[in-house]
Amino acid sequence: MLYFKEMEHRTIIFVTGNEHKIREAEAILSPLGIILEQNDCGYPELQEDELESIAAFGAEWAATMLNREVMVDDSGLFIEALGGFPGPYSAYVFDRLGNERILKLMENEVNRKATFRCVIGYCCPGAKAQVFTGEVIGEIAKESRGNSGFGYDPVFEVDGVTFGEMGEDEKNRLSHRYRALVRLAEWLRVRH
Ligand code: IMP
């Protein structure tokens, strides 16, 4: 379903420096009539345990700074056997440890359950941010597989297939990001 018709499509600034996130979000939102413009001005990332507060703060900060309708994406991988680690510290851990060290930590672990969460923070200048969360439950693979995607994609699998092995289209039909973005689009359709 097209949420916003061609002539009245809506443009949102997506504040991110991550080219993969923008490509995925464009593929998900453009069929719904939402156009994205990338801006990589960045935003201060709060050191918080909740992705929601990080995304809300970032969206409000960017909306004020750019004086435009904006969204940000804060995502994290929560591994059950590691007490939810790396969770909100996923970017830091990925940069310093990478997938191979995560696999090493999980080497003898039987419980491989993990949840990928994406929180989209959306804000108009002068308003409070809204947050939309999407989750997908999967497992940490035994080894890294697939070259598609980015970040933890090669080690996160759903029904035995890693995000790295899926084509972008398949990932975009079931991912945490897809689920969060559809919630945003639905909210915008009803509210505006
Ligand atoms: P952030 O949302 O940019 O802070 O991302 C946290 C970490 O998770 C970074 O290392 C990202 O590369 C990684 N990440 C975020 N979204 C995804 C995804 O869809 N697949 C795989 N890794 C992701």
Boltz pocket constraint, residues with backbone or C-beta under 6 A from the ligand:
constraints:
  - pocket:
      binder: B
      contacts: [[A, 18], [A, 73], [A, 74], [A, 75], [A, 76], [A, 77], [A, 88], [A, 90], [A, 91], [A, 92], [A, 94], [A, 95], [A, 149], [A, 150], [A, 151], [A, 152], [A, 153], [A, 163], [A, 175], [A, 177]]
      max_distance: 6.0
